[in-house]
């Protein structure tokens, strides 16, 4: 992306954020669009309009940390690192702009991708990993996974894992439940069955899915973040793109750095 393109994307993001626009992403109060639910099989080029890209560089396999709980909400409090984690769905241009902002600041992030987004935007897996970031599983269709019967909940986890494996060679580093801060015991067990030893929660909610505007997102994060924090953010929201540079600057001024979740906890 050229500097002119980048400025255009950021100007559009700031304008849309101020207007409270662009409410895509993983708002837990939004139910899944029934039209987005696809069959268990992968998408054909005729259904998506995309030719599958070459496989991305290999993703990390699921992170396993002996001694840590099954559900991880934060890392060590005696360090200087934090993890910025993004629910993965939304306009790929906006996602690319956000990743670029992180990379210019020397930051690494964790993206928990939704499987149907990977079907629609398979090249984003390569873009995320090629930037040195981390990729994980945020279910196939972003349904309320903790309210689903066991078979349906497992399908949401395993089908997204299949997409990740096809694109990156592994099922990704982490699983995060959809429309829930924490997994039920049932969902945590199903995640283990699918190959994820831990469930990734968070201790700081940016509330960016409500599109409050970039200043509010920045303030919410910086008021709550501390050493070891795992911050929940979203791709596909203009306010988040505009808020990321001042968030990263605020972390830097406090002596904190943004790293992948695996780096945070290992």
Short mmCIF file of the C-alpha atoms (twelve columns), coordinates in Angstrom:
data_MODEL
# 
_entry.id   MODEL 
# 
loop_
_atom_site.group_PDB 
_atom_site.id 
_atom_site.type_symbol 
_atom_site.label_atom_id 
_atom_site.label_alt_id 
_atom_site.label_comp_id 
_atom_site.label_asym_id 
_atom_site.label_seq_id 
_atom_site.Cartn_x 
_atom_site.Cartn_y 
_atom_site.Cartn_z 
_atom_site.pdbx_PDB_model_num 
ATOM 1   C CA . UNK A 1   0.000   0.000   0.000  1 
ATOM 2   C CA . UNK A 2   1.467   3.390   -0.958 1 
ATOM 3   C CA . UNK A 3   1.684   6.253   1.535  1 
ATOM 4   C CA . UNK A 4   -1.094  8.002   -0.394 1 
ATOM 5   C CA . UNK A 5   -3.310  4.913   -0.204 1 
ATOM 6   C CA . UNK A 6   -2.564  4.582   3.501  1 
ATOM 7   C CA . UNK A 7   -3.505  8.191   4.186  1 
ATOM 8   C CA . UNK A 8   -6.714  7.754   2.213  1 
ATOM 9   C CA . UNK A 9   -7.688  4.659   4.198  1 
ATOM 10  C CA . UNK A 10  -6.925  6.341   7.521  1 
ATOM 11  C CA . UNK A 11  -8.856  9.487   6.557  1 
ATOM 12  C CA . UNK A 12  -11.822 7.329   5.570  1 
ATOM 13  C CA . UNK A 13  -11.537 5.387   8.813  1 
ATOM 14  C CA . UNK A 14  -11.484 8.504   10.949 1 
ATOM 15  C CA . UNK A 15  -14.440 10.004  9.084  1 
ATOM 16  C CA . UNK A 16  -16.504 6.829   9.364  1 
ATOM 17  C CA . UNK A 17  -15.606 6.428   13.034 1 
ATOM 18  C CA . UNK A 18  -16.772 9.942   13.804 1 
ATOM 19  C CA . UNK A 19  -20.067 9.196   12.129 1 
ATOM 20  C CA . UNK A 20  -20.461 5.903   14.003 1 
ATOM 21  C CA . UNK A 21  -20.445 3.984   10.725 1 
ATOM 22  C CA . UNK A 22  -19.182 0.540   9.766  1 
ATOM 23  C CA . UNK A 23  -20.692 -1.760  12.338 1 
ATOM 24  C CA . UNK A 24  -19.261 -4.960  10.856 1 
ATOM 25  C CA . UNK A 25  -17.173 -7.385  12.902 1 
ATOM 26  C CA . UNK A 26  -17.904 -9.428  15.998 1 
ATOM 27  C CA . UNK A 27  -20.372 -7.416  18.026 1 
ATOM 28  C CA . UNK A 28  -21.623 -9.928  20.627 1 
ATOM 29  C CA . UNK A 29  -25.047 -8.276  20.488 1 
ATOM 30  C CA . UNK A 30  -25.396 -8.895  16.747 1 
ATOM 31  C CA . UNK A 31  -26.788 -12.294 15.853 1 
ATOM 32  C CA . UNK A 32  -25.202 -14.050 12.921 1 
ATOM 33  C CA . UNK A 33  -26.709 -13.329 9.528  1 
ATOM 34  C CA . UNK A 34  -28.508 -16.504 8.547  1 
ATOM 35  C CA . UNK A 35  -27.369 -16.009 4.982  1 
ATOM 36  C CA . UNK A 36  -23.757 -16.218 6.110  1 
ATOM 37  C CA . UNK A 37  -24.067 -19.794 7.366  1 
ATOM 38  C CA . UNK A 38  -22.590 -22.100 4.790  1 
ATOM 39  C CA . UNK A 39  -22.350 -25.836 4.416  1 
ATOM 40  C CA . UNK A 40  -19.650 -27.886 6.095  1 
ATOM 41  C CA . UNK A 41  -17.585 -28.109 2.909  1 
ATOM 42  C CA . UNK A 42  -15.137 -25.458 1.719  1 
ATOM 43  C CA . UNK A 43  -16.297 -22.772 -0.684 1 
ATOM 44  C CA . UNK A 44  -16.121 -23.273 -4.416 1 
ATOM 45  C CA . UNK A 45  -14.773 -20.475 -6.590 1 
ATOM 46  C CA . UNK A 46  -18.244 -20.042 -8.069 1 
ATOM 47  C CA . UNK A 47  -19.738 -19.380 -4.619 1 
ATOM 48  C CA . UNK A 48  -17.062 -16.960 -3.416 1 
ATOM 49  C CA . UNK A 49  -15.849 -15.374 -6.625 1 
ATOM 50  C CA . UNK A 50  -12.247 -16.009 -5.517 1 
ATOM 51  C CA . UNK A 51  -9.594  -18.383 -6.738 1 
ATOM 52  C CA . UNK A 52  -7.908  -19.877 -3.663 1 
ATOM 53  C CA . UNK A 53  -4.469  -18.270 -3.167 1 
ATOM 54  C CA . UNK A 54  -1.234  -20.071 -2.525 1 
ATOM 55  C CA . UNK A 55  -0.899  -21.304 1.029  1 
ATOM 56  C CA . UNK A 56  0.339   -18.732 3.525  1 
ATOM 57  C CA . UNK A 57  3.559   -19.213 5.440  1 
ATOM 58  C CA . UNK A 58  3.048   -21.822 8.131  1 
ATOM 59  C CA . UNK A 59  1.129   -20.681 11.179 1 
ATOM 60  C CA . UNK A 60  2.186   -21.597 14.677 1 
ATOM 61  C CA . UNK A 61  0.521   -24.762 15.969 1 
ATOM 62  C CA . UNK A 62  -1.742  -24.439 19.017 1 
ATOM 63  C CA . UNK A 63  0.099   -22.890 21.941 1 
ATOM 64  C CA . UNK A 64  0.467   -25.156 24.971 1 
ATOM 65  C CA . UNK A 65  1.765   -23.694 28.230 1 
ATOM 66  C CA . UNK A 66  2.071   -26.221 31.086 1 
ATOM 67  C CA . UNK A 67  0.973   -24.707 34.360 1 
ATOM 68  C CA . UNK A 68  -1.381  -22.144 32.849 1 
ATOM 69  C CA . UNK A 69  -5.161  -22.542 33.173 1 
ATOM 70  C CA . UNK A 70  -7.320  -23.821 30.351 1 
ATOM 71  C CA . UNK A 71  -8.815  -20.338 29.943 1 
ATOM 72  C CA . UNK A 72  -6.236  -17.575 29.689 1 
ATOM 73  C CA . UNK A 73  -7.325  -13.976 30.300 1 
ATOM 74  C CA . UNK A 74  -3.933  -12.315 30.751 1 
ATOM 75  C CA . UNK A 75  -0.207  -12.926 30.843 1 
ATOM 76  C CA . UNK A 76  2.435   -12.242 33.501 1 
ATOM 77  C CA . UNK A 77  1.863   -9.031  35.421 1 
ATOM 78  C CA . UNK A 78  5.565   -8.547  36.154 1 
ATOM 79  C CA . UNK A 79  6.620   -8.021  32.538 1 
ATOM 80  C CA . UNK A 80  6.335   -5.173  30.052 1 
ATOM 81  C CA . UNK A 81  4.293   -6.865  27.317 1 
ATOM 82  C CA . UNK A 82  0.623   -6.802  26.323 1 
ATOM 83  C CA . UNK A 83  -1.315  -8.689  23.633 1 
ATOM 84  C CA . UNK A 84  -3.641  -6.854  21.262 1 
ATOM 85  C CA . UNK A 85  -6.072  -9.471  19.955 1 
ATOM 86  C CA . UNK A 86  -8.464  -8.869  17.056 1 
ATOM 87  C CA . UNK A 87  -11.690 -10.659 16.188 1 
ATOM 88  C CA . UNK A 88  -11.098 -11.360 12.499 1 
ATOM 89  C CA . UNK A 89  -13.784 -10.171 10.097 1 
ATOM 90  C CA . UNK A 90  -14.351 -7.102  7.958  1 
ATOM 91  C CA . UNK A 91  -13.179 -5.080  4.979  1 
ATOM 92  C CA . UNK A 92  -9.767  -6.465  3.933  1 
ATOM 93  C CA . UNK A 93  -8.498  -2.981  3.001  1 
ATOM 94  C CA . UNK A 94  -9.270  -1.765  6.492  1 
ATOM 95  C CA . UNK A 95  -7.681  -4.868  8.020  1 
ATOM 96  C CA . UNK A 96  -4.564  -4.368  5.892  1 
ATOM 97  C CA . UNK A 97  -4.338  -0.719  6.937  1 
ATOM 98  C CA . UNK A 98  -4.574  -1.728  10.594 1 
ATOM 99  C CA . UNK A 99  -1.889  -4.383  10.246 1 
ATOM 100 C CA . UNK A 100 0.323   -1.848  8.510  1 
ATOM 101 C CA . UNK A 101 -0.056  0.590   11.396 1 
ATOM 102 C CA . UNK A 102 0.955   -2.129  13.844 1 
ATOM 103 C CA . UNK A 103 3.994   -3.048  11.763 1 
ATOM 104 C CA . UNK A 104 5.169   0.571   11.424 1 
ATOM 105 C CA . UNK A 105 5.166   0.764   15.221 1 
ATOM 106 C CA . UNK A 106 7.033   -2.548  15.572 1 
ATOM 107 C CA . UNK A 107 3.996   -4.212  17.131 1 
ATOM 108 C CA . UNK A 108 2.730   -7.757  16.637 1 
ATOM 109 C CA . UNK A 109 -0.910  -8.728  17.107 1 
ATOM 110 C CA . UNK A 110 -3.068  -11.840 17.312 1 
ATOM 111 C CA . UNK A 111 -5.990  -12.222 14.894 1 
ATOM 112 C CA . UNK A 112 -8.726  -14.724 15.801 1 
ATOM 113 C CA . UNK A 113 -10.271 -15.302 12.387 1 
ATOM 114 C CA . UNK A 114 -13.855 -16.254 11.654 1 
ATOM 115 C CA . UNK A 115 -13.996 -19.150 9.216  1 
ATOM 116 C CA . UNK A 116 -16.492 -17.665 6.780  1 
ATOM 117 C CA . UNK A 117 -14.301 -14.540 6.564  1 
ATOM 118 C CA . UNK A 118 -11.369 -16.759 5.593  1 
ATOM 119 C CA . UNK A 119 -13.615 -18.312 2.926  1 
ATOM 120 C CA . UNK A 120 -14.355 -14.865 1.526  1 
ATOM 121 C CA . UNK A 121 -10.883 -13.365 2.054  1 
ATOM 122 C CA . UNK A 122 -8.392  -16.261 1.996  1 
ATOM 123 C CA . UNK A 123 -5.471  -13.956 1.131  1 
ATOM 124 C CA . UNK A 124 -5.792  -12.341 4.571  1 
ATOM 125 C CA . UNK A 125 -4.287  -15.439 6.191  1 
ATOM 126 C CA . UNK A 126 -1.087  -14.860 4.218  1 
ATOM 127 C CA . UNK A 127 -1.130  -11.137 4.952  1 
ATOM 128 C CA . UNK A 128 -1.474  -11.666 8.697  1 
ATOM 129 C CA . UNK A 129 1.270   -14.268 8.931  1 
ATOM 130 C CA . UNK A 130 3.641   -12.511 6.533  1 
ATOM 131 C CA . UNK A 131 3.487   -9.492  8.829  1 
ATOM 132 C CA . UNK A 132 4.794   -11.605 11.706 1 
ATOM 133 C CA . UNK A 133 1.436   -11.701 13.451 1 
ATOM 134 C CA . UNK A 134 -0.394  -14.647 14.967 1 
ATOM 135 C CA . UNK A 135 -3.527  -16.355 13.662 1 
ATOM 136 C CA . UNK A 136 -6.173  -18.302 15.526 1 
ATOM 137 C CA . UNK A 137 -9.747  -19.627 15.477 1 
ATOM 138 C CA . UNK A 138 -12.866 -17.586 16.305 1 
ATOM 139 C CA . UNK A 139 -15.390 -20.197 15.078 1 
ATOM 140 C CA . UNK A 140 -16.840 -20.735 11.643 1 
ATOM 141 C CA . UNK A 141 -19.844 -18.391 11.636 1 
ATOM 142 C CA . UNK A 142 -19.605 -16.393 14.890 1 
ATOM 143 C CA . UNK A 143 -22.720 -17.917 16.409 1 
ATOM 144 C CA . UNK A 144 -23.430 -17.848 20.151 1 
ATOM 145 C CA . UNK A 145 -21.290 -20.916 20.699 1 
ATOM 146 C CA . UNK A 146 -21.964 -21.333 24.407 1 
ATOM 147 C CA . UNK A 147 -25.690 -21.680 23.681 1 
ATOM 148 C CA . UNK A 148 -25.319 -24.329 20.971 1 
ATOM 149 C CA . UNK A 149 -25.745 -28.097 21.359 1 
ATOM 150 C CA . UNK A 150 -22.441 -29.930 21.607 1 
ATOM 151 C CA . UNK A 151 -22.417 -31.212 18.021 1 
ATOM 152 C CA . UNK A 152 -23.101 -27.782 16.545 1 
ATOM 153 C CA . UNK A 153 -20.577 -26.082 18.811 1 
ATOM 154 C CA . UNK A 154 -17.908 -28.601 17.857 1 
ATOM 155 C CA . UNK A 155 -18.675 -28.052 14.172 1 
ATOM 156 C CA . UNK A 156 -18.174 -24.301 14.628 1 
ATOM 157 C CA . UNK A 157 -14.710 -24.932 16.085 1 
ATOM 158 C CA . UNK A 158 -13.576 -27.764 13.844 1 
ATOM 159 C CA . UNK A 159 -14.722 -26.226 10.561 1 
ATOM 160 C CA . UNK A 160 -12.809 -23.031 11.240 1 
ATOM 161 C CA . UNK A 161 -9.818  -25.183 12.207 1 
ATOM 162 C CA . UNK A 162 -10.126 -26.934 8.840  1 
ATOM 163 C CA . UNK A 163 -10.033 -23.586 7.020  1 
ATOM 164 C CA . UNK A 164 -6.953  -22.509 8.923  1 
ATOM 165 C CA . UNK A 165 -5.201  -25.821 8.240  1 
ATOM 166 C CA . UNK A 166 -5.952  -25.611 4.516  1 
ATOM 167 C CA . UNK A 167 -4.583  -22.064 4.290  1 
ATOM 168 C CA . UNK A 168 -1.649  -22.201 6.717  1 
ATOM 169 C CA . UNK A 169 -0.781  -25.826 7.476  1 
ATOM 170 C CA . UNK A 170 -1.953  -25.731 11.110 1 
ATOM 171 C CA . UNK A 171 -5.187  -25.060 12.993 1 
ATOM 172 C CA . UNK A 172 -3.737  -21.842 14.416 1 
ATOM 173 C CA . UNK A 173 -2.363  -20.890 17.799 1 
ATOM 174 C CA . UNK A 174 -5.500  -20.121 19.797 1 
ATOM 175 C CA . UNK A 175 -9.241  -20.647 20.018 1 
ATOM 176 C CA . UNK A 176 -11.532 -17.865 21.241 1 
ATOM 177 C CA . UNK A 177 -15.275 -18.516 21.700 1 
ATOM 178 C CA . UNK A 178 -17.699 -16.385 19.700 1 
ATOM 179 C CA . UNK A 179 -20.181 -14.072 21.422 1 
ATOM 180 C CA . UNK A 180 -18.706 -14.966 24.804 1 
ATOM 181 C CA . UNK A 181 -15.881 -13.663 26.938 1 
ATOM 182 C CA . UNK A 182 -15.297 -17.082 28.466 1 
ATOM 183 C CA . UNK A 183 -16.103 -20.565 27.269 1 
ATOM 184 C CA . UNK A 184 -18.350 -22.910 29.189 1 
ATOM 185 C CA . UNK A 185 -16.748 -26.128 30.404 1 
ATOM 186 C CA . UNK A 186 -18.461 -27.898 27.493 1 
ATOM 187 C CA . UNK A 187 -17.008 -25.533 24.884 1 
ATOM 188 C CA . UNK A 188 -13.560 -25.631 26.481 1 
ATOM 189 C CA . UNK A 189 -13.677 -29.427 26.284 1 
ATOM 190 C CA . UNK A 190 -14.751 -29.316 22.645 1 
ATOM 191 C CA . UNK A 191 -11.885 -26.944 21.889 1 
ATOM 192 C CA . UNK A 192 -9.450  -29.425 23.455 1 
ATOM 193 C CA . UNK A 193 -10.995 -32.169 21.328 1 
ATOM 194 C CA . UNK A 194 -10.370 -30.018 18.228 1 
ATOM 195 C CA . UNK A 195 -6.724  -29.559 19.244 1 
ATOM 196 C CA . UNK A 196 -6.612  -26.340 21.294 1 
ATOM 197 C CA . UNK A 197 -5.188  -26.823 24.800 1 
ATOM 198 C CA . UNK A 198 -6.212  -23.336 25.922 1 
ATOM 199 C CA . UNK A 199 -9.133  -20.976 25.374 1 
ATOM 200 C CA . UNK A 200 -8.135  -17.344 24.893 1 
ATOM 201 C CA . UNK A 201 -10.177 -14.847 26.865 1 
ATOM 202 C CA . UNK A 202 -9.169  -11.228 27.703 1 
ATOM 203 C CA . UNK A 203 -9.063  -8.804  30.601 1 
ATOM 204 C CA . UNK A 204 -9.531  -5.527  28.660 1 
ATOM 205 C CA . UNK A 205 -12.567 -5.005  26.421 1 
ATOM 206 C CA . UNK A 206 -12.084 -2.044  24.078 1 
ATOM 207 C CA . UNK A 207 -15.841 -1.920  23.316 1 
ATOM 208 C CA . UNK A 208 -14.861 -0.956  19.771 1 
ATOM 209 C CA . UNK A 209 -17.549 -3.192  18.233 1 
ATOM 210 C CA . UNK A 210 -20.089 -0.594  19.393 1 
ATOM 211 C CA . UNK A 211 -18.370 2.021   17.181 1 
ATOM 212 C CA . UNK A 212 -17.988 4.726   19.859 1 
ATOM 213 C CA . UNK A 213 -15.327 6.543   17.805 1 
ATOM 214 C CA . UNK A 214 -11.545 6.424   17.876 1 
ATOM 215 C CA . UNK A 215 -11.007 8.689   20.933 1 
ATOM 216 C CA . UNK A 216 -13.343 6.535   23.037 1 
ATOM 217 C CA . UNK A 217 -11.623 3.308   21.932 1 
ATOM 218 C CA . UNK A 218 -8.213  4.804   22.721 1 
ATOM 219 C CA . UNK A 219 -9.358  6.017   26.131 1 
ATOM 220 C CA . UNK A 220 -11.054 2.732   27.069 1 
ATOM 221 C CA . UNK A 221 -7.956  0.695   26.238 1 
ATOM 222 C CA . UNK A 222 -5.358  2.982   27.816 1 
ATOM 223 C CA . UNK A 223 -7.418  3.492   30.984 1 
ATOM 224 C CA . UNK A 224 -7.556  -0.266  31.609 1 
ATOM 225 C CA . UNK A 225 -4.407  -1.783  30.090 1 
ATOM 226 C CA . UNK A 226 -1.452  -2.877  32.180 1 
ATOM 227 C CA . UNK A 227 1.445   -5.327  32.058 1 
ATOM 228 C CA . UNK A 228 0.225   -8.720  30.890 1 
ATOM 229 C CA . UNK A 229 -3.124  -7.493  29.556 1 
ATOM 230 C CA . UNK A 230 -4.930  -9.246  26.721 1 
ATOM 231 C CA . UNK A 231 -6.981  -6.610  24.902 1 
ATOM 232 C CA . UNK A 232 -10.058 -7.477  22.833 1 
ATOM 233 C CA . UNK A 233 -10.379 -5.451  19.611 1 
ATOM 234 C CA . UNK A 234 -12.001 -5.973  16.203 1 
ATOM 235 C CA . UNK A 235 -11.016 -5.782  12.579 1 
ATOM 236 C CA . UNK A 236 -13.558 -4.124  10.300 1 
ATOM 237 C CA . UNK A 237 -14.236 -1.068  12.469 1 
ATOM 238 C CA . UNK A 238 -13.047 2.328   11.324 1 
ATOM 239 C CA . UNK A 239 -12.635 3.681   14.831 1 
ATOM 240 C CA . UNK A 240 -10.255 0.853   15.674 1 
ATOM 241 C CA . UNK A 241 -8.006  1.638   12.698 1 
ATOM 242 C CA . UNK A 242 -7.865  5.286   13.694 1 
ATOM 243 C CA . UNK A 243 -7.349  4.474   17.386 1 
ATOM 244 C CA . UNK A 244 -4.492  1.999   16.939 1 
ATOM 245 C CA . UNK A 245 -1.590  4.465   16.410 1 
ATOM 246 C CA . UNK A 246 -2.365  6.488   19.568 1 
ATOM 247 C CA . UNK A 247 -2.931  3.272   21.522 1 
ATOM 248 C CA . UNK A 248 0.472   1.982   20.477 1 
ATOM 249 C CA . UNK A 249 2.041   5.348   21.283 1 
ATOM 250 C CA . UNK A 250 0.393   5.306   24.703 1 
ATOM 251 C CA . UNK A 251 1.740   1.824   25.390 1 
ATOM 252 C CA . UNK A 252 5.222   2.890   24.327 1 
ATOM 253 C CA . UNK A 253 5.180   5.912   26.655 1 
ATOM 254 C CA . UNK A 254 4.358   3.541   29.535 1 
ATOM 255 C CA . UNK A 255 7.210   1.231   28.638 1 
ATOM 256 C CA . UNK A 256 4.849   -1.456  27.306 1 
ATOM 257 C CA . UNK A 257 5.099   -3.274  23.979 1 
ATOM 258 C CA . UNK A 258 2.517   -5.148  21.927 1 
ATOM 259 C CA . UNK A 259 3.457   -8.778  21.215 1 
ATOM 260 C CA . UNK A 260 1.673   -11.900 20.044 1 
ATOM 261 C CA . UNK A 261 -0.293  -13.762 22.683 1 
ATOM 262 C CA . UNK A 262 2.073   -16.702 22.476 1 
ATOM 263 C CA . UNK A 263 5.040   -14.418 23.187 1 
ATOM 264 C CA . UNK A 264 3.122   -12.877 26.074 1 
ATOM 265 C CA . UNK A 265 2.486   -16.148 27.906 1 
ATOM 266 C CA . UNK A 266 5.635   -18.149 27.083 1 
# 
